[in-house]
Amino acid sequence: MTGRTPEQRWLAWQSVDSGRLMLFGVASALVVVGLAGTAPHVRYPDIAIAFGLFIAFGELLRLSLPGGREGAPIAMTAAFAYAMAVKVAHDDKVLYLHTPILQVIAVTAVGMSLGALPHIAAGRQAGLTAMSARLVSVACVATVFRTIVRAEPLAAHWVADLAVMAVMVALGWLIETLICAIIRADDLRARYVVTLSDELAVQWRLGLASGMSAIITVFGAEVMGIAELAVFAGPLLVIQFAFRRYASIRATYLQTVRALAQVTEVGGYVETGHSLRVTRLALAVGRELGMPETDLLDLEYAALMHDIGQLSLVEPIPGGATVLVPHADAHRIADLGAEVIRRTGLLDTVADLVRCQWLPYHGGHREPPLGSRIIRAANALDDLVVGSADRDRITAALARLRADTASEYDPEVIEALAVVADRLPVSRL
């Protein structure tokens, strides 16, 4: 593998946004302070090693979640459990742990780093952003919990202990989600409120599983000691396997749709790269308009396959530019494409978006869905500029689309398209 040149490394560093840099700075400071405060004396080293290895194991088995996200539920379970462990059975007696906050941070950081090493060795990304967010959330939980407990049992009844721990894991999960939403909103140039809502919707099940597992691990340690870490690894692996299967199925769907979308390009019905460019434009406009992630997924599928109906044509449209064809032909192409998609039996919403993409904004049989209006505008822009990044050509194309906003195109969509087109070259959207 060829290494990057110094210029490439400098450009990559410059491309890191300020929010991510701040997160890296906070995480680095926590690691330095934690290691410095722990190095002179590690309390209960055998317990620290056991939890550290459990965290490393969980980081090794990190998940790729929908939308390019990353999760490490087993690592978070172990880290939260270590942050909240007060009593651990050890050598036929119960130890009351006086684990310092800095030691919790240090053990978590070392465990995560060890778990990330195999990923780095395999050429995959280290996942510094996600690890930093997880470390910050664990540090917050350890600080709040250890301050409350002061190395003493929480209460005389387990129900009170359970309530406090539930609040702690909820706090940790919320902090991690807030941080990830900030970074993701900046990366995608999406509205933070929408991004946060998407993060909460995607992450709450995994967060609930990790949080409850952490609480069970804490209670189990009082009876079984650190040996129970191996016992509880089994159910966590089953949960992680289920999430991995879901992510795999979604990825397979997208790969299949992309392969189907390329048929029109291979057959010469549209310009090479047209479907992908329209999809990127449509997704960027959808985020600009604040569409939730579930709707963006349907929009992505529909944009990729918006020209599939052209396969029914005896003679391809010159350049595949449907923006230049009469409404009757555009209607027929959209209906045939929607019928192909509908026959899958799984993408009815996507089929409706494709079916309605030919409808004008005003004066049609019905008002088209927002996704259809976005695809219509993005497709028209790419048909007119054919992937060119020339600013004058893009400006002229947008002026032509604005002239048709009285009937053909949604003015709000066109303005969002103009913002997106002005932000980056079309080829990079």
C-alpha positions as CSV (number, residue, x, y, z in Angstrom):
1,M,0.0,0.0,0.0
2,T,1.4,3.4,-1.0
3,G,1.6,5.9,1.8
4,R,0.2,9.4,1.5
5,T,2.6,12.3,0.5
6,P,3.2,15.1,3.1
7,E,1.0,17.4,1.0
8,Q,-1.9,14.8,1.0
9,R,-1.6,14.4,4.8
10,W,-1.6,18.2,5.3
11,L,-4.7,18.6,3.1
12,A,-6.4,15.8,5.0
13,W,-5.6,17.5,8.3
14,Q,-6.9,20.8,7.0
15,S,-10.2,19.1,6.0
16,V,-10.9,18.2,9.6
17,D,-13.7,20.4,10.9
18,S,-13.5,22.4,14.1
19,G,-16.0,20.3,16.0
20,R,-14.1,17.1,15.4
21,L,-10.8,18.8,16.4
22,M,-12.4,20.0,19.6
23,L,-13.6,16.4,20.3
24,F,-10.1,15.1,19.6
25,G,-8.6,17.7,21.9
26,V,-10.9,16.9,24.8
27,A,-10.4,13.1,24.4
28,S,-6.6,13.6,24.2
29,A,-6.6,15.6,27.3
30,L,-8.7,13.0,29.1
31,V,-6.2,10.3,28.0
32,V,-3.2,12.2,29.2
33,V,-4.6,13.2,32.5
34,G,-6.0,9.7,33.1
35,L,-2.8,7.9,32.3
36,A,-0.8,10.4,34.4
37,G,-3.0,10.0,37.4
38,T,-3.2,6.2,37.1
39,A,0.4,5.3,36.2
40,P,1.9,5.8,39.7
41,H,-0.6,3.3,41.3
42,V,-3.2,1.1,39.8
43,R,-5.9,0.0,42.2
44,Y,-7.2,-3.5,41.9
45,P,-5.0,-4.3,38.8
46,D,-6.5,-7.7,38.1
47,I,-10.0,-6.1,37.9
48,A,-8.7,-3.3,35.8
49,I,-7.1,-5.7,33.4
50,A,-10.2,-7.8,33.1
51,F,-12.4,-4.8,32.3
52,G,-9.8,-3.4,30.0
53,L,-9.6,-6.6,28.0
54,F,-13.4,-6.8,27.9
55,I,-13.4,-3.2,26.5
56,A,-10.8,-4.2,23.9
57,F,-12.8,-7.2,22.9
58,G,-15.8,-5.0,22.3
59,E,-13.9,-2.5,20.3
60,L,-12.5,-5.2,18.2
61,L,-16.1,-6.3,17.4
62,R,-17.3,-2.8,16.6
63,L,-20.4,-2.5,14.3
64,S,-21.0,-0.7,11.1
65,L,-24.4,0.8,11.5
66,P,-26.8,2.2,8.9
67,G,-25.8,5.6,7.4
68,G,-22.1,5.1,7.8
69,R,-22.2,5.1,11.6
70,E,-20.1,3.1,13.9
71,G,-20.9,1.5,17.2
72,A,-19.2,-0.7,19.8
73,P,-22.0,-1.9,22.1
74,I,-19.9,-4.5,23.9
75,A,-17.1,-2.0,24.6
76,M,-19.6,0.5,26.0
77,T,-21.2,-2.1,28.2
78,A,-17.8,-3.0,29.7
79,A,-16.8,0.7,30.1
80,F,-20.1,1.7,31.7
81,A,-20.0,-1.3,34.0
82,Y,-16.4,-0.5,35.1
83,A,-17.4,3.1,35.7
84,M,-20.3,2.0,38.0
85,A,-18.9,-1.1,39.6
86,V,-18.9,-0.6,43.4
87,K,-18.8,-4.1,44.8
88,V,-17.0,-7.1,43.2
89,A,-16.8,-10.6,44.6
90,H,-13.1,-11.5,44.9
91,D,-11.5,-14.5,46.7
92,D,-14.6,-15.4,48.6
93,K,-15.2,-11.9,49.8
94,V,-16.8,-8.7,48.5
95,L,-14.4,-5.9,47.6
96,Y,-15.7,-2.3,47.8
97,L,-14.0,-0.7,44.9
98,H,-12.5,2.7,45.4
99,T,-11.7,3.0,41.7
100,P,-10.5,6.6,40.9
101,I,-12.2,8.4,38.1
102,L,-8.9,8.9,36.3
103,Q,-8.3,5.1,36.4
104,V,-11.7,4.5,34.8
105,I,-10.7,6.9,32.0
106,A,-7.3,5.4,31.6
107,V,-8.5,1.8,31.5
108,T,-11.2,2.7,29.0
109,A,-8.8,4.5,26.7
110,V,-6.2,1.7,26.8
111,G,-8.9,-0.9,26.1
112,M,-10.3,1.0,23.2
113,S,-6.8,1.6,21.8
114,L,-5.9,-2.1,22.0
115,G,-9.2,-3.1,20.3
116,A,-8.5,-0.6,17.5
117,L,-5.0,-2.0,16.7
118,P,-6.3,-5.0,14.6
119,H,-8.5,-2.6,12.6
120,I,-5.5,-0.4,11.9
121,A,-3.3,-3.4,11.0
122,A,-6.0,-4.6,8.6
123,G,-5.9,-1.2,6.8
124,R,-9.3,0.0,8.2
125,Q,-9.9,3.3,9.8
126,A,-9.0,3.7,13.4
127,G,-12.4,5.2,14.2
128,L,-10.9,8.0,16.3
129,T,-14.1,10.1,16.2
130,A,-16.4,7.4,17.5
131,M,-13.8,6.3,20.1
132,S,-13.4,9.9,21.3
133,A,-17.2,10.3,21.7
134,R,-17.4,7.0,23.6
135,L,-14.5,8.0,25.9
136,V,-16.0,11.4,26.7
137,S,-19.4,9.8,27.5
138,V,-17.7,7.2,29.8
139,A,-15.7,9.9,31.5
140,C,-18.9,11.9,32.2
141,V,-20.6,8.8,33.7
142,A,-17.6,8.0,35.8
143,T,-17.3,11.5,37.1
144,V,-20.9,11.9,38.0
145,F,-21.4,8.4,39.4
146,R,-18.2,8.3,41.5
147,T,-18.9,11.8,42.8
148,I,-22.3,10.6,44.0
149,V,-21.2,7.3,45.4
150,R,-17.9,8.3,47.1
151,A,-16.9,4.6,47.0
152,E,-19.8,3.6,49.2
153,P,-22.9,1.5,48.4
154,L,-25.6,3.7,46.9
155,A,-28.5,2.6,49.1
156,A,-29.7,-0.2,51.2
157,H,-32.1,-1.5,48.5
158,W,-31.2,-2.7,45.0
159,V,-34.1,-0.8,43.4
160,A,-32.5,2.5,44.3
161,D,-29.2,1.3,42.9
162,L,-30.9,0.3,39.7
163,A,-32.6,3.7,39.4
164,V,-29.3,5.6,39.8
165,M,-27.5,3.3,37.3
166,A,-30.3,3.6,34.8
167,V,-30.0,7.4,34.9
168,M,-26.2,7.2,34.5
169,V,-26.3,4.9,31.4
170,A,-29.0,7.1,29.9
171,L,-26.8,10.2,30.5
172,G,-23.8,8.5,28.9
173,W,-25.8,7.3,25.9
174,L,-27.3,10.8,25.5
175,I,-23.9,12.5,25.6
176,E,-22.4,10.2,23.0
177,T,-25.5,10.7,20.8
178,L,-25.3,14.5,21.1
179,I,-21.6,14.5,20.2
180,C,-22.1,12.1,17.2
181,A,-25.1,14.2,16.0
182,I,-22.9,17.4,16.0
183,I,-20.2,15.7,14.0
184,R,-22.6,14.1,11.6
185,A,-24.5,17.3,11.0
186,D,-21.3,19.1,10.1
187,D,-20.1,16.3,7.9
188,L,-23.4,16.0,6.0
189,R,-24.2,19.8,6.1
190,A,-27.6,18.8,7.6
191,R,-29.7,20.5,10.1
192,Y,-28.7,19.6,13.7
193,V,-32.2,19.0,14.9
194,V,-32.9,16.6,12.1
195,T,-29.6,14.9,12.6
196,L,-30.1,14.5,16.3
197,S,-33.6,13.1,15.7
198,D,-32.1,10.5,13.3
199,E,-29.3,9.6,15.7
200,L,-31.8,9.1,18.5
201,A,-34.0,6.9,16.3
202,V,-31.1,4.8,15.1
203,Q,-29.2,4.5,18.3
204,W,-31.8,4.1,21.1
205,R,-32.2,0.3,20.7
206,L,-28.5,-0.3,20.8
207,G,-28.1,2.1,23.7
208,L,-30.9,0.4,25.6
209,A,-29.3,-3.0,25.1
210,S,-25.8,-1.7,26.1
211,G,-27.2,0.2,29.1
212,M,-29.2,-2.7,30.5
213,S,-26.3,-5.1,29.9
214,A,-24.0,-2.7,31.8
215,I,-26.3,-2.7,34.8
216,I,-26.7,-6.4,34.8
217,T,-22.9,-6.7,34.6
218,V,-22.5,-4.5,37.7
219,F,-25.0,-6.5,39.7
220,G,-23.5,-9.8,38.5
221,A,-20.0,-8.7,39.6
222,E,-21.2,-8.6,43.2
223,V,-22.1,-12.3,43.1
224,M,-19.8,-13.8,40.5
225,G,-16.9,-11.5,40.4
226,I,-15.0,-10.6,37.2
227,A,-15.6,-14.1,35.8
228,E,-19.1,-13.0,35.0
229,L,-17.7,-10.8,32.2
230,A,-17.2,-14.0,30.1
231,V,-20.7,-15.2,31.0
232,F,-22.4,-12.1,29.8
233,A,-20.4,-11.8,26.7
234,G,-22.6,-14.5,25.1
235,P,-25.9,-12.6,25.1
236,L,-24.1,-9.4,24.0
237,L,-22.7,-11.2,21.0
238,V,-26.2,-12.4,20.0
239,I,-27.5,-8.9,20.2
240,Q,-24.6,-7.6,18.2
241,F,-25.0,-10.3,15.6
242,A,-28.7,-9.2,15.1
243,F,-27.6,-5.6,14.5
244,R,-24.9,-6.7,12.2
245,R,-27.4,-8.8,10.1
246,Y,-29.7,-5.8,9.9
247,A,-26.8,-3.5,8.6
248,S,-25.8,-6.2,6.2
249,I,-29.3,-6.6,4.7
250,R,-29.6,-2.8,4.3
251,A,-26.1,-2.7,2.6
252,T,-27.1,-5.5,0.3
253,Y,-30.3,-3.7,-0.7
254,L,-28.3,-0.6,-1.6
255,Q,-25.8,-2.6,-3.6
256,T,-28.6,-4.3,-5.5
257,V,-30.3,-1.0,-6.3
258,R,-27.0,0.6,-7.5
259,A,-26.4,-2.4,-9.7
260,L,-29.9,-2.1,-11.2
261,A,-29.4,1.6,-11.7
262,Q,-26.3,1.0,-13.8
263,V,-28.3,-1.0,-16.4
264,T,-29.4,2.2,-18.0
265,E,-25.9,3.5,-18.3
266,V,-24.5,0.2,-19.6
267,G,-27.3,0.1,-22.2
268,G,-26.5,3.6,-23.4
269,Y,-29.8,5.2,-22.3
270,V,-28.2,7.8,-20.0
271,E,-24.8,9.4,-19.6
272,T,-22.3,7.6,-17.5
273,G,-22.5,8.6,-13.9
274,H,-25.8,10.4,-14.3
275,S,-27.7,8.3,-11.8
276,L,-25.0,8.7,-9.1
277,R,-24.8,12.5,-9.7
278,V,-28.5,12.9,-9.5
279,T,-28.6,10.8,-6.3
280,R,-25.9,12.9,-4.7
281,L,-27.6,16.1,-5.6
282,A,-31.0,14.8,-4.4
283,L,-29.6,13.7,-1.0
284,A,-27.8,17.0,-0.5
285,V,-31.0,18.9,-1.3
286,G,-33.0,16.6,0.9
287,R,-30.7,17.4,3.8
288,E,-30.8,21.1,3.1
289,L,-34.6,20.9,3.3
290,G,-34.4,18.9,6.6
291,M,-35.7,15.5,5.5
292,P,-35.3,12.7,8.1
293,E,-33.0,9.8,7.4
294,T,-35.8,7.3,6.7
295,D,-37.1,9.6,3.9
296,L,-33.6,10.2,2.7
297,L,-33.1,6.4,2.2
298,D,-36.2,6.2,0.1
299,L,-35.0,9.2,-1.8
300,E,-31.7,7.6,-2.4
301,Y,-33.2,4.4,-3.8
302,A,-35.6,6.4,-6.0
303,A,-32.9,8.7,-7.4
304,L,-30.7,5.8,-8.3
305,M,-33.5,4.2,-10.2
306,H,-35.4,7.2,-11.5
307,D,-34.4,6.4,-15.2
308,I,-35.0,2.7,-15.1
309,G,-38.2,3.2,-17.2
310,Q,-36.0,4.3,-20.2
311,L,-35.2,0.6,-20.8
312,S,-38.6,0.4,-22.4
313,L,-37.8,2.9,-25.1
314,V,-37.1,1.6,-28.6
315,E,-34.8,4.5,-29.3
316,P,-32.8,6.1,-26.5
317,I,-33.4,9.8,-25.7
318,P,-30.3,11.7,-26.9
319,G,-28.0,11.9,-23.8
320,G,-30.8,10.4,-21.8
321,A,-32.0,13.9,-21.0
322,T,-35.7,13.5,-19.9
323,V,-35.9,17.2,-19.1
324,L,-36.2,17.8,-22.9
325,V,-39.0,15.2,-23.6
326,P,-42.8,15.9,-23.7
327,H,-44.8,15.3,-20.6
328,A,-46.5,12.3,-22.2
329,D,-43.2,10.5,-22.7
330,A,-41.9,11.5,-19.3
331,H,-45.1,10.1,-17.8
332,R,-44.7,6.8,-19.6
333,I,-41.1,6.4,-18.6
334,A,-41.9,7.2,-14.9
335,D,-44.8,4.7,-14.9
336,L,-42.8,1.9,-16.4
337,G,-39.9,2.5,-14.0
338,A,-42.3,2.5,-11.0
339,E,-43.9,-0.7,-12.2
340,V,-40.5,-2.4,-12.3
341,I,-39.7,-1.3,-8.8
342,R,-43.2,-2.2,-7.5
343,R,-42.7,-5.8,-8.6
344,T,-40.0,-6.2,-6.1
345,G,-42.8,-6.1,-3.5
346,L,-40.5,-4.3,-1.0
347,L,-40.1,-0.7,-2.3
348,D,-43.6,0.6,-2.7
349,T,-42.7,4.1,-1.4
350,V,-39.8,4.2,-3.7
351,A,-42.0,3.2,-6.6
352,D,-44.4,6.0,-5.8
353,L,-41.5,8.6,-5.8
354,V,-40.4,7.4,-9.2
355,R,-44.0,7.3,-10.6
356,C,-44.6,10.9,-9.5
357,Q,-41.3,12.4,-10.6
358,W,-42.7,13.6,-14.0
359,L,-45.6,15.6,-12.4
360,P,-45.2,19.3,-12.5
361,Y,-45.3,21.2,-9.2
362,H,-48.6,23.0,-10.2
363,G,-51.3,22.0,-12.6
364,G,-50.8,18.2,-12.5
365,H,-53.2,15.4,-11.5
366,R,-51.9,15.6,-7.9
367,E,-49.2,17.4,-5.9
368,P,-46.1,15.2,-6.2
369,P,-44.3,14.1,-2.9
370,L,-41.3,16.2,-1.8
371,G,-38.9,13.4,-2.9
372,S,-40.3,13.3,-6.4
373,R,-40.0,17.1,-6.6
374,I,-36.4,16.9,-5.5
375,I,-35.5,14.1,-8.1
376,R,-37.2,16.1,-10.9
377,A,-35.1,19.2,-10.1
378,A,-31.8,17.3,-9.6
379,N,-32.3,15.3,-12.7
380,A,-33.1,18.5,-14.7
381,L,-30.0,20.2,-13.5
382,D,-27.7,17.3,-14.3
383,D,-29.4,16.9,-17.7
384,L,-28.6,20.5,-18.5
385,V,-25.0,20.6,-17.2
386,V,-24.1,16.9,-17.7
387,G,-21.9,16.7,-14.7
388,S,-20.0,19.9,-15.5
389,A,-18.5,21.9,-12.6
390,D,-18.4,25.1,-14.7
391,R,-20.0,27.8,-12.6
392,D,-21.4,29.8,-15.5
393,R,-23.1,26.7,-16.9
394,I,-24.6,25.8,-13.6
395,T,-25.8,29.3,-13.1
396,A,-27.5,29.4,-16.5
397,A,-29.1,26.0,-15.8
398,L,-30.5,27.2,-12.5
399,A,-31.8,30.4,-14.1
400,R,-33.7,28.2,-16.6
401,L,-35.2,26.1,-13.8
402,R,-36.2,29.2,-11.9
403,A,-38.0,30.4,-14.9
404,D,-40.2,27.3,-14.7
405,T,-41.0,27.5,-11.0
406,A,-44.4,28.9,-11.7
407,S,-45.6,25.4,-12.8
408,E,-42.9,22.8,-13.4
409,Y,-40.6,23.0,-10.3
410,D,-41.0,23.6,-6.6
411,P,-39.4,27.0,-5.9
412,E,-38.2,25.9,-2.4
413,V,-36.5,22.8,-4.0
414,I,-34.8,25.0,-6.7
415,E,-33.5,27.4,-4.1
416,A,-32.1,24.5,-2.0
417,L,-30.6,23.1,-5.2
418,A,-28.9,26.4,-5.9
419,V,-27.4,26.5,-2.3
420,V,-26.1,22.9,-2.7
421,A,-24.7,23.6,-6.2
422,D,-22.9,26.7,-5.0
423,R,-21.4,24.9,-2.0
424,L,-19.3,22.3,-3.9
425,P,-18.6,21.3,-7.5
426,V,-21.3,19.0,-8.7
427,S,-18.8,16.2,-9.1
428,R,-18.0,16.3,-5.4
429,L,-21.6,16.5,-4.0
